[in-house]
């Protein structure tokens, strides 16, 4: 009985860790997308000033 509870807790911790990795990855992806959008906007504005 006790071993089963320990195994279940370990399994739950692994699932929680995987969830955290996914969330962290999504946060990084969104940040990178925002940075790319800002860079694109700055580039477009700079190119317009050259014209």
N, C-alpha and C positions, 0 to 999 in steps of 0.2 A: 504494500500500500504506500509506504513512505517513498520507495524508489519510483513508483509511478508518479507521485506528486513532484518529485525532483525532476524527472524527465519532462513532465508537462511544463514545469516552470522554465526549464532550459529551452524547450521548444518555443515557448512564448517569448522569452528574451531574444532568441534568434529572429523571430518574426518582427519584434519591435525594432531590432537593430536594422533589419532589411528595410523596414518602413522608413526609418530615419535616413538611411542612405538614399532612398528614392526621393524623399522630400528635399534633402540637401542638394541632390542633383538637379531637381526642378528649380530650386532657388538659384543655383548657379547658372542654369540655362536662361532663366528669365533675366537675370542681371546681365548676362552676355548679350542677350537680344536687345535690351535697353541701351547698352553701351554701343552696340553696332548701329542702332537707329540714330543715336545722338551723333556718332561719327559721320554717318551718312548725311545727316542734316547739316552738320558743319561743313562738310565737303561741298555739298550742293550750294550752300550760301557763299562759300569762298569762290566757287566757280562762277556764280552769278556776278560777283564783284569784278571778276576779270573781264566780263563781257562788256 
